[in-house]
């Protein structure tokens, strides 16, 4: 099963953050329904809430281990103002992991790769 990392804007005011988490999870589900395993870094928020002591670097470093082993990165609309997502895109490119901004292209490219 191909693995897709769901990247998008998270940081914002508290209400904005929760809206962004909601958006990332919804897009992640759309990708999952195409038949891929997904990792949504926004779910780390639950660990931060439970333990109460996570810093930004804890979240970022944890998620990057998943990004490093993904077959693709999908960009959730609205990512363009996120410095963290820009860093993830750069990291993916350095590792040769393709980055997609729309579902149709993601599906088409990963299906072609599965046939090779």
N, CA, C and O atoms as CSV, one atom per row, in Angstrom:
chain,resi,resn,atom,element,x,y,z
A,1,UNK,N,N,0.854,-1.179,0.000
A,1,UNK,CA,C,0.000,0.000,0.000
A,1,UNK,C,C,0.897,1.238,0.000
A,1,UNK,O,O,1.798,1.355,0.830
A,2,UNK,N,N,0.651,2.150,-0.919
A,2,UNK,CA,C,1.415,3.397,-0.987
A,2,UNK,C,C,1.078,4.268,0.218
A,2,UNK,O,O,-0.058,4.301,0.691
A,3,UNK,N,N,2.108,4.976,0.702
A,3,UNK,CA,C,1.954,5.848,1.873
A,3,UNK,C,C,2.020,7.306,1.436
A,3,UNK,O,O,2.912,7.707,0.688
A,4,UNK,N,N,1.055,8.094,1.918
A,4,UNK,CA,C,0.998,9.507,1.556
A,4,UNK,C,C,0.997,10.348,2.829
A,4,UNK,O,O,0.193,10.139,3.737
A,5,UNK,N,N,1.914,11.296,2.865
A,5,UNK,CA,C,2.026,12.263,3.974
A,5,UNK,C,C,1.147,13.460,3.632
A,5,UNK,O,O,1.269,14.031,2.548
A,6,UNK,N,N,0.271,13.838,4.542
A,6,UNK,CA,C,-0.646,14.950,4.320
A,6,UNK,C,C,-0.038,16.208,4.952
A,6,UNK,O,O,0.066,16.307,6.174
A,7,UNK,N,N,0.358,17.159,4.111
A,7,UNK,CA,C,1.023,18.372,4.590
A,7,UNK,C,C,0.104,19.574,4.438
A,7,UNK,O,O,-0.613,19.701,3.446
A,8,UNK,N,N,0.133,20.444,5.423
A,8,UNK,CA,C,-0.686,21.650,5.333
A,8,UNK,C,C,-0.441,22.575,6.492
A,8,UNK,O,O,0.278,22.252,7.438
A,9,UNK,N,N,-1.048,23.724,6.398
A,9,UNK,CA,C,-0.906,24.758,7.426
A,9,UNK,C,C,-1.550,24.285,8.723
A,9,UNK,O,O,-2.675,23.786,8.731
A,10,UNK,N,N,-0.820,24.451,9.811
A,10,UNK,CA,C,-1.368,24.144,11.127
A,10,UNK,C,C,-1.365,25.355,12.040
A,10,UNK,O,O,-2.390,25.687,12.635
A,11,UNK,N,N,-0.228,26.014,12.157
A,11,UNK,CA,C,-0.107,27.068,13.157
A,11,UNK,C,C,-1.005,28.253,12.818
A,11,UNK,O,O,-1.084,28.700,11.674
A,12,UNK,N,N,-1.665,28.734,13.835
A,12,UNK,CA,C,-2.579,29.853,13.721
A,12,UNK,C,C,-3.045,30.154,15.140
A,12,UNK,O,O,-2.514,29.576,16.088
A,13,UNK,N,N,-3.998,31.018,15.309
A,13,UNK,CA,C,-4.605,31.182,16.620
A,13,UNK,C,C,-5.295,29.869,16.981
A,13,UNK,O,O,-5.439,29.002,16.119
A,14,UNK,N,N,-5.719,29.701,18.213
A,14,UNK,CA,C,-6.273,28.420,18.675
A,14,UNK,C,C,-7.435,27.944,17.799
A,14,UNK,O,O,-7.466,26.781,17.396
A,15,UNK,N,N,-8.374,28.815,17.504
A,15,UNK,CA,C,-9.514,28.408,16.670
A,15,UNK,C,C,-9.058,28.094,15.255
A,15,UNK,O,O,-9.528,27.130,14.650
A,16,UNK,N,N,-8.149,28.895,14.725
A,16,UNK,CA,C,-7.614,28.644,13.387
A,16,UNK,C,C,-6.867,27.332,13.334
A,16,UNK,O,O,-6.970,26.597,12.352
A,17,UNK,N,N,-6.119,27.029,14.375
A,17,UNK,CA,C,-5.385,25.763,14.440
A,17,UNK,C,C,-6.349,24.588,14.346
A,17,UNK,O,O,-6.126,23.649,13.582
A,18,UNK,N,N,-7.413,24.648,15.124
A,18,UNK,CA,C,-8.394,23.553,15.106
A,18,UNK,C,C,-9.077,23.425,13.746
A,18,UNK,O,O,-9.333,22.314,13.282
A,19,UNK,N,N,-9.375,24.565,13.101
A,19,UNK,CA,C,-9.939,24.509,11.746
A,19,UNK,C,C,-8.957,23.854,10.781
A,19,UNK,O,O,-9.357,23.064,9.926
A,20,UNK,N,N,-7.676,24.180,10.917
A,20,UNK,CA,C,-6.659,23.601,10.037
A,20,UNK,C,C,-6.503,22.103,10.279
A,20,UNK,O,O,-6.337,21.340,9.327
A,21,UNK,N,N,-6.553,21.673,11.535
A,21,UNK,CA,C,-6.501,20.239,11.852
A,21,UNK,C,C,-7.687,19.537,11.190
A,21,UNK,O,O,-7.529,18.488,10.566
A,22,UNK,N,N,-8.855,20.118,11.330
A,22,UNK,CA,C,-10.067,19.562,10.722
A,22,UNK,C,C,-9.899,19.429,9.209
A,22,UNK,O,O,-10.227,18.390,8.636
A,23,UNK,N,N,-9.395,20.466,8.572
A,23,UNK,CA,C,-9.197,20.454,7.116
A,23,UNK,C,C,-8.200,19.361,6.711
A,23,UNK,O,O,-8.436,18.638,5.743
A,24,UNK,N,N,-7.093,19.238,7.442
A,24,UNK,CA,C,-6.084,18.229,7.103
A,24,UNK,C,C,-6.640,16.814,7.255
A,24,UNK,O,O,-6.380,15.952,6.417
A,25,UNK,N,N,-7.390,16.579,8.302
A,25,UNK,CA,C,-7.961,15.248,8.521
A,25,UNK,C,C,-8.968,14.922,7.415
A,25,UNK,O,O,-9.004,13.788,6.938
A,26,UNK,N,N,-9.781,15.890,7.000
A,26,UNK,CA,C,-10.746,15.647,5.926
A,26,UNK,C,C,-10.040,15.338,4.605
A,26,UNK,O,O,-10.445,14.419,3.893
A,27,UNK,N,N,-8.995,16.088,4.271
A,27,UNK,CA,C,-8.249,15.810,3.033
A,27,UNK,C,C,-7.527,14.471,3.142
A,27,UNK,O,O,-7.449,13.727,2.165
A,28,UNK,N,N,-7.002,14.164,4.320
A,28,UNK,CA,C,-6.360,12.869,4.531
A,28,UNK,C,C,-7.324,11.717,4.283
A,28,UNK,O,O,-6.939,10.688,3.727
A,29,UNK,N,N,-8.559,11.886,4.691
A,29,UNK,CA,C,-9.570,10.847,4.463
A,29,UNK,C,C,-9.865,10.698,2.972
A,29,UNK,O,O,-10.068,9.585,2.487
A,30,UNK,N,N,-9.887,11.795,2.259
A,30,UNK,CA,C,-10.105,11.710,0.799
A,30,UNK,C,C,-8.984,10.907,0.142
A,30,UNK,O,O,-9.234,10.081,-0.735
A,31,UNK,N,N,-7.754,11.156,0.573
A,31,UNK,CA,C,-6.610,10.416,0.027
A,31,UNK,C,C,-6.695,8.949,0.443
A,31,UNK,O,O,-6.434,8.063,-0.371
A,32,UNK,N,N,-7.055,8.682,1.690
A,32,UNK,CA,C,-7.181,7.300,2.170
A,32,UNK,C,C,-8.224,6.541,1.371
A,32,UNK,O,O,-8.037,5.364,1.062
A,33,UNK,N,N,-9.323,7.207,1.033
A,33,UNK,CA,C,-10.382,6.556,0.262
A,33,UNK,C,C,-9.945,6.220,-1.163
A,33,UNK,O,O,-10.601,5.425,-1.837
A,34,UNK,N,N,-8.858,6.808,-1.624
A,34,UNK,CA,C,-8.297,6.441,-2.929
A,34,UNK,C,C,-7.490,5.153,-2.834
A,34,UNK,O,O,-7.046,4.619,-3.850
A,35,UNK,N,N,-7.298,4.649,-1.603
A,35,UNK,CA,C,-6.606,3.379,-1.423
A,35,UNK,C,C,-5.197,3.492,-0.869
A,35,UNK,O,O,-4.425,2.536,-0.948
A,36,UNK,N,N,-4.850,4.640,-0.312
A,36,UNK,CA,C,-3.506,4.840,0.228
A,36,UNK,C,C,-3.538,4.899,1.748
A,36,UNK,O,O,-4.543,5.287,2.344
A,37,UNK,N,N,-2.436,4.513,2.362
A,37,UNK,CA,C,-2.262,4.736,3.795
A,37,UNK,C,C,-1.840,6.186,3.959
A,37,UNK,O,O,-1.027,6.682,3.180
A,38,UNK,N,N,-2.374,6.867,4.952
A,38,UNK,CA,C,-2.048,8.282,5.136
A,38,UNK,C,C,-1.493,8.543,6.529
A,38,UNK,O,O,-1.819,7.854,7.495
A,39,UNK,N,N,-0.651,9.554,6.597
A,39,UNK,CA,C,-0.199,10.078,7.881
A,39,UNK,C,C,-0.563,11.555,7.898
A,39,UNK,O,O,-0.147,12.320,7.027
A,40,UNK,N,N,-1.342,11.946,8.897
A,40,UNK,CA,C,-1.759,13.335,9.061
A,40,UNK,C,C,-1.045,13.879,10.300
A,40,UNK,O,O,-1.421,13.538,11.422
A,41,UNK,N,N,-0.015,14.722,10.116
A,41,UNK,CA,C,0.731,15.197,11.280
A,41,UNK,C,C,-0.124,15.937,12.297
A,41,UNK,O,O,0.269,16.056,13.457
A,42,UNK,N,N,-1.263,16.427,11.895
A,42,UNK,CA,C,-2.141,17.137,12.824
A,42,UNK,C,C,-2.614,16.251,13.970
A,42,UNK,O,O,-2.986,16.761,15.027
A,43,UNK,N,N,-2.604,14.935,13.778
A,43,UNK,CA,C,-3.074,14.059,14.856
A,43,UNK,C,C,-2.110,14.034,16.037
A,43,UNK,O,O,-2.475,13.604,17.131
A,44,UNK,N,N,-0.880,14.494,15.816
A,44,UNK,CA,C,0.061,14.620,16.932
A,44,UNK,C,C,-0.472,15.557,18.009
A,44,UNK,O,O,-0.046,15.494,19.162
A,45,UNK,N,N,-1.402,16.422,17.630
A,45,UNK,CA,C,-1.983,17.361,18.585
A,45,UNK,C,C,-2.535,16.616,19.794
A,45,UNK,O,O,-2.447,17.108,20.919
A,46,UNK,N,N,-3.096,15.450,19.575
A,46,UNK,CA,C,-3.671,14.675,20.679
A,46,UNK,C,C,-2.579,14.308,21.685
A,46,UNK,O,O,-2.791,14.398,22.894
A,47,UNK,N,N,-1.406,13.893,21.183
A,47,UNK,CA,C,-0.305,13.582,22.091
A,47,UNK,C,C,0.108,14.820,22.884
A,47,UNK,O,O,0.381,14.739,24.082
A,48,UNK,N,N,0.148,15.949,22.213
A,48,UNK,CA,C,0.500,17.189,22.894
A,48,UNK,C,C,-0.497,17.545,23.978
A,48,UNK,O,O,-0.116,18.032,25.042
A,49,UNK,N,N,-1.771,17.304,23.714
A,49,UNK,CA,C,-2.808,17.582,24.706
A,49,UNK,C,C,-2.671,16.625,25.883
A,49,UNK,O,O,-2.766,17.044,27.037
A,50,UNK,N,N,-2.450,15.354,25.604
A,50,UNK,CA,C,-2.353,14.353,26.664
A,50,UNK,C,C,-1.143,14.615,27.558
A,50,UNK,O,O,-1.256,14.583,28.783
A,51,UNK,N,N,0.016,14.874,26.943
A,51,UNK,CA,C,1.239,15.021,27.722
A,51,UNK,C,C,1.497,16.457,28.156
A,51,UNK,O,O,2.160,16.687,29.167
A,52,UNK,N,N,0.986,17.414,27.413
A,52,UNK,CA,C,1.068,18.812,27.813
A,52,UNK,C,C,2.430,19.458,27.755
A,52,UNK,O,O,2.575,20.622,28.127
A,53,UNK,N,N,3.435,18.732,27.298
A,53,UNK,CA,C,4.780,19.319,27.313
A,53,UNK,C,C,5.474,19.277,25.952
A,53,UNK,O,O,6.683,19.494,25.873
A,54,UNK,N,N,4.739,19.007,24.896
A,54,UNK,CA,C,5.355,18.967,23.570
A,54,UNK,C,C,5.612,20.380,23.071
A,54,UNK,O,O,4.777,21.272,23.218
A,55,UNK,N,N,6.764,20.559,22.489
A,55,UNK,CA,C,7.125,21.821,21.838
A,55,UNK,C,C,6.984,21.627,20.331
A,55,UNK,O,O,6.796,20.505,19.860
A,56,UNK,N,N,7.075,22.718,19.580
A,56,UNK,CA,C,6.980,22.635,18.119
A,56,UNK,C,C,7.968,21.622,17.557
A,56,UNK,O,O,7.622,20.846,16.667
A,57,UNK,N,N,9.188,21.622,18.067
A,57,UNK,CA,C,10.204,20.697,17.531
A,57,UNK,C,C,9.822,19.241,17.782
A,57,UNK,O,O,10.153,18.377,16.970
A,58,UNK,N,N,9.136,18.950,18.881
A,58,UNK,CA,C,8.674,17.585,19.142
A,58,UNK,C,C,7.692,17.135,18.054
A,58,UNK,O,O,7.810,16.037,17.511
A,59,UNK,N,N,6.733,17.993,17.748
A,59,UNK,CA,C,5.759,17.673,16.702
A,59,UNK,C,C,6.456,17.512,15.354
A,59,UNK,O,O,6.247,16.523,14.652
A,60,UNK,N,N,7.283,18.488,15.003
A,60,UNK,CA,C,7.920,18.491,13.689
A,60,UNK,C,C,8.840,17.290,13.520
A,60,UNK,O,O,8.783,16.610,12.496
A,61,UNK,N,N,9.685,17.019,14.505
A,61,UNK,CA,C,10.621,15.897,14.393
A,61,UNK,C,C,9.894,14.557,14.313
A,61,UNK,O,O,10.314,13.668,13.573
A,62,UNK,N,N,8.811,14.407,15.066
A,62,UNK,CA,C,8.035,13.172,15.016
A,62,UNK,C,C,7.442,12.963,13.624
A,62,UNK,O,O,7.514,11.865,13.073
A,63,UNK,N,N,6.868,14.001,13.069
A,63,UNK,CA,C,6.215,13.855,11.767
A,63,UNK,C,C,7.207,13.608,10.637
A,63,UNK,O,O,6.878,12.937,9.659
A,64,UNK,N,N,8.424,14.148,10.766
A,64,UNK,CA,C,9.389,14.000,9.679
A,64,UNK,C,C,9.850,12.570,9.481
A,64,UNK,O,O,10.226,12.190,8.372
A,65,UNK,N,N,9.829,11.774,10.535
A,65,UNK,CA,C,10.170,10.351,10.398
A,65,UNK,C,C,9.161,9.653,9.482
A,65,UNK,O,O,9.519,8.732,8.748
A,66,UNK,N,N,7.906,10.092,9.528
A,66,UNK,CA,C,6.887,9.534,8.639
A,66,UNK,C,C,7.048,10.078,7.223
A,66,UNK,O,O,6.920,9.334,6.251
A,67,UNK,N,N,7.324,11.357,7.108
A,67,UNK,CA,C,7.531,11.942,5.783
A,67,UNK,C,C,8.650,11.204,5.056
A,67,UNK,O,O,8.536,10.913,3.865
A,68,UNK,N,N,9.718,10.906,5.762
A,68,UNK,CA,C,10.895,10.278,5.149
A,68,UNK,C,C,10.610,8.920,4.507
A,68,UNK,O,O,11.341,8.509,3.605
A,69,UNK,N,N,9.580,8.224,4.943
A,69,UNK,CA,C,9.289,6.896,4.394
A,69,UNK,C,C,8.026,6.871,3.524
A,69,UNK,O,O,7.578,5.800,3.114
A,70,UNK,N,N,7.462,8.030,3.248
A,70,UNK,CA,C,6.269,8.090,2.411
A,70,UNK,C,C,6.619,7.982,0.940
A,70,UNK,O,O,7.741,8.270,0.524
A,71,UNK,N,N,5.641,7.565,0.169
A,71,UNK,CA,C,5.791,7.476,-1.281
A,71,UNK,C,C,5.435,8.793,-1.962
A,71,UNK,O,O,5.826,9.036,-3.104
A,72,UNK,N,N,4.688,9.642,-1.253
A,72,UNK,CA,C,4.287,10.929,-1.816
A,72,UNK,C,C,3.857,11.860,-0.686
A,72,UNK,O,O,3.557,11.427,0.427
A,73,UNK,N,N,3.838,13.152,-1.010
A,73,UNK,CA,C,3.314,14.171,-0.103
A,73,UNK,C,C,2.140,14.825,-0.816
A,73,UNK,O,O,2.231,15.176,-1.993
A,74,UNK,N,N,1.031,14.987,-0.090
A,74,UNK,CA,C,-0.124,15.694,-0.630
A,74,UNK,C,C,-0.274,17.004,0.124
A,74,UNK,O,O,-0.273,17.024,1.355
A,75,UNK,N,N,-0.404,18.106,-0.623
A,75,UNK,CA,C,-0.542,19.434,-0.029
A,75,UNK,C,C,-2.015,19.812,0.096
A,75,UNK,O,O,-2.742,19.867,-0.896
A,76,UNK,N,N,-2.439,20.071,1.325
A,76,UNK,CA,C,-3.806,20.502,1.586
A,76,UNK,C,C,-3.938,21.958,1.138
A,76,UNK,O,O,-3.072,22.776,1.448
A,77,UNK,N,N,-5.004,22.292,0.417
A,77,UNK,CA,C,-5.187,23.681,-0.005
A,77,UNK,C,C,-5.064,24.645,1.173
A,77,UNK,O,O,-5.564,24.379,2.265
A,78,UNK,N,N,-4.391,25.766,0.930
A,78,UNK,CA,C,-4.147,26.756,1.966
A,78,UNK,C,C,-2.770,26.640,2.600
A,78,UNK,O,O,-2.440,27.408,3.504
A,79,UNK,N,N,-1.967,25.695,2.141
A,79,UNK,CA,C,-0.637,25.449,2.705
A,79,UNK,C,C,0.338,26.593,2.417
A,79,UNK,O,O,1.345,26.728,3.111
A,80,UNK,N,N,0.060,27.403,1.422
A,80,UNK,CA,C,1.031,28.356,0.880
A,80,UNK,C,C,1.620,29.328,1.903
A,80,UNK,O,O,2.730,29.820,1.699
A,81,UNK,N,N,0.925,29.613,2.972
A,81,UNK,CA,C,1.441,30.548,3.980
A,81,UNK,C,C,2.101,29.841,5.160
A,81,UNK,O,O,2.406,30.472,6.172
A,82,UNK,N,N,2.320,28.537,5.032
A,82,UNK,CA,C,2.894,27.754,6.129
A,82,UNK,C,C,4.393,27.537,5.935
A,82,UNK,O,O,4.817,26.867,4.993
A,83,UNK,N,N,5.178,28.104,6.827
A,83,UNK,CA,C,6.633,27.903,6.777
A,83,UNK,C,C,6.976,26.432,7.030
A,83,UNK,O,O,7.903,25.897,6.421
A,84,UNK,N,N,6.234,25.784,7.920
A,84,UNK,CA,C,6.487,24.368,8.212
A,84,UNK,C,C,6.245,23.497,6.991
A,84,UNK,O,O,7.017,22.577,6.718
A,85,UNK,N,N,5.179,23.780,6.255
A,85,UNK,CA,C,4.900,23.001,5.048
A,85,UNK,C,C,5.974,23.250,3.995
A,85,UNK,O,O,6.374,22.324,3.289
A,86,UNK,N,N,6.439,24.477,3.885
A,86,UNK,CA,C,7.531,24.773,2.939
A,86,UNK,C,C,8.768,23.950,3.286
A,86,UNK,O,O,9.455,23.451,2.394
A,87,UNK,N,N,9.049,23.809,4.571
A,87,UNK,CA,C,10.180,22.973,5.005
A,87,UNK,C,C,9.947,21.512,4.645
A,87,UNK,O,O,10.873,20.817,4.226
A,88,UNK,N,N,8.711,21.045,4.808
A,88,UNK,CA,C,8.392,19.659,4.462
A,88,UNK,C,C,8.533,19.419,2.960
A,88,UNK,O,O,9.030,18.372,2.544
A,89,UNK,N,N,8.105,20.366,2.160
A,89,UNK,CA,C,8.252,20.238,0.704
A,89,UNK,C,C,9.730,20.144,0.339
A,89,UNK,O,O,10.124,19.302,-0.467
A,90,UNK,N,N,10.536,21.004,0.929
A,90,UNK,CA,C,11.976,20.985,0.660
A,90,UNK,C,C,12.586,19.637,1.059
A,90,UNK,O,O,13.385,19.063,0.319
A,91,UNK,N,N,12.203,19.149,2.221
A,91,UNK,CA,C,12.718,17.860,2.686
A,91,UNK,C,C,12.310,16.735,1.739
A,91,UNK,O,O,13.119,15.872,1.400
A,92,UNK,N,N,11.048,16.754,1.317
A,92,UNK,CA,C,10.572,15.724,0.383
A,92,UNK,C,C,11.368,15.769,-0.915
A,92,UNK,O,O,11.772,14.728,-1.432
A,93,UNK,N,N,11.593,16.957,-1.440
A,93,UNK,CA,C,12.353,17.083,-2.683
A,93,UNK,C,C,13.779,16.573,-2.509
A,93,UNK,O,O,14.313,15.908,-3.397
A,94,UNK,N,N,14.396,16.877,-1.376
A,94,UNK,CA,C,15.762,16.405,-1.105
A,94,UNK,C,C,15.818,14.876,-1.091
A,94,UNK,O,O,16.833,14.287,-1.462
A,95,UNK,N,N,14.738,14.242,-0.665
A,95,UNK,CA,C,14.690,12.783,-0.555
A,95,UNK,C,C,14.080,12.121,-1.787
A,95,UNK,O,O,13.925,10.901,-1.830
A,96,UNK,N,N,13.734,12.931,-2.787
A,96,UNK,CA,C,13.169,12.381,-4.013
A,96,UNK,C,C,11.722,11.927,-3.879
A,96,UNK,O,O,11.257,11.095,-4.658
A,97,UNK,N,N,11.012,12.465,-2.902
A,97,UNK,CA,C,9.614,12.114,-2.678
A,97,UNK,C,C,8.751,13.120,-3.444
A,97,UNK,O,O,8.861,14.324,-3.217
A,98,UNK,N,N,7.896,12.637,-4.347
A,98,UNK,CA,C,7.072,13.574,-5.122
A,98,UNK,C,C,6.037,14.284,-4.258
A,98,UNK,O,O,5.532,13.736,-3.278
A,99,UNK,N,N,5.737,15.517,-4.649
A,99,UNK,CA,C,4.786,16.368,-3.930
A,99,UNK,C,C,3.645,16.717,-4.883
A,99,UNK,O,O,3.879,17.142,-6.015
A,100,UNK,N,N,2.414,16.536,-4.419
A,100,UNK,CA,C,1.235,16.786,-5.255
A,100,UNK,C,C,0.285,17.745,-4.557
A,100,UNK,O,O,0.129,17.715,-3.337
A,101,UNK,N,N,-0.349,18.600,-5.360
A,101,UNK,CA,C,-1.285,19.578,-4.821
A,101,UNK,C,C,-2.731,19.292,-5.216
A,101,UNK,O,O,-3.634,20.021,-4.807
A,102,UNK,N,N,-2.964,18.243,-6.007
A,102,UNK,CA,C,-4.351,17.897,-6.327
A,102,UNK,C,C,-4.507,16.375,-6.361
A,102,UNK,O,O,-3.578,15.638,-6.691
A,103,UNK,N,N,-5.708,15.939,-6.010
A,103,UNK,CA,C,-5.968,14.510,-5.858
A,103,UNK,C,C,-5.859,13.736,-7.164
A,103,UNK,O,O,-5.343,12.619,-7.174
A,104,UNK,N,N,-6.329,14.302,-8.252
A,104,UNK,CA,C,-6.292,13.584,-9.527
A,104,UNK,C,C,-4.863,13.284,-9.968
A,104,UNK,O,O,-4.568,12.179,-10.424
A,105,UNK,N,N,-3.980,14.266,-9.832
A,105,UNK,CA,C,-2.581,14.048,-10.211
A,105,UNK,C,C,-1.941,13.020,-9.283
A,105,UNK,O,O,-1.218,12.137,-9.745
A,106,UNK,N,N,-2.197,13.122,-7.995
A,106,UNK,CA,C,-1.674,12.148,-7.030
A,106,UNK,C,C,-2.112,10.746,-7.420
A,106,UNK,O,O,-1.286,9.837,-7.505
A,107,UNK,N,N,-3.382,10.569,-7.651
A,107,UNK,CA,C,-3.915,9.242,-7.982
A,107,UNK,C,C,-3.305,8.716,-9.279
A,107,UNK,O,O,-2.878,7.564,-9.349
A,108,UNK,N,N,-3.267,9.556,-10.292
A,108,UNK,CA,C,-2.738,9.138,-11.597
A,108,UNK,C,C,-1.274,8.747,-11.503
A,108,UNK,O,O,-0.874,7.716,-12.045
A,109,UNK,N,N,-0.466,9.555,-10.824
A,109,UNK,CA,C,0.973,9.286,-10.716
A,109,UNK,C,C,1.247,8.035,-9.898
A,109,UNK,O,O,2.081,7.218,-10.286
A,110,UNK,N,N,0.565,7.871,-8.782
A,110,UNK,CA,C,0.808,6.691,-7.943
A,110,UNK,C,C,0.294,5.427,-8.607
A,110,UNK,O,O,0.876,4.360,-8.412
A,111,UNK,N,N,-0.774,5.509,-9.383
A,111,UNK,CA,C,-1.242,4.333,-10.119
A,111,UNK,C,C,-0.233,3.918,-11.174
A,111,UNK,O,O,0.017,2.726,-11.357
A,112,UNK,N,N,0.345,4.879,-11.863
A,112,UNK,CA,C,1.353,4.591,-12.878
A,112,UNK,C,C,2.566,3.934,-12.224
A,112,UNK,O,O,3.097,2.955,-12.747
A,113,UNK,N,N,3.009,4.467,-11.077
A,113,UNK,CA,C,4.160,3.895,-10.369
A,113,UNK,C,C,3.874,2.472,-9.921
A,113,UNK,O,O,4.786,1.646,-9.888
A,114,UNK,N,N,2.630,2.164,-9.576
A,114,UNK,CA,C,2.281,0.808,-9.134
A,114,UNK,C,C,2.381,-0.199,-10.272
A,114,UNK,O,O,2.603,-1.387,-10.038
A,115,UNK,N,N,2.218,0.276,-11.503
A,115,UNK,CA,C,2.271,-0.604,-12.671
A,115,UNK,C,C,3.694,-0.877,-13.120
A,115,UNK,O,O,3.935,-1.829,-13.862
A,116,UNK,N,N,4.630,-0.066,-12.687
A,116,UNK,CA,C,6.026,-0.201,-13.151
A,116,UNK,C,C,6.758,-1.241,-12.341
A,116,UNK,O,O,7.938,-1.494,-12.583
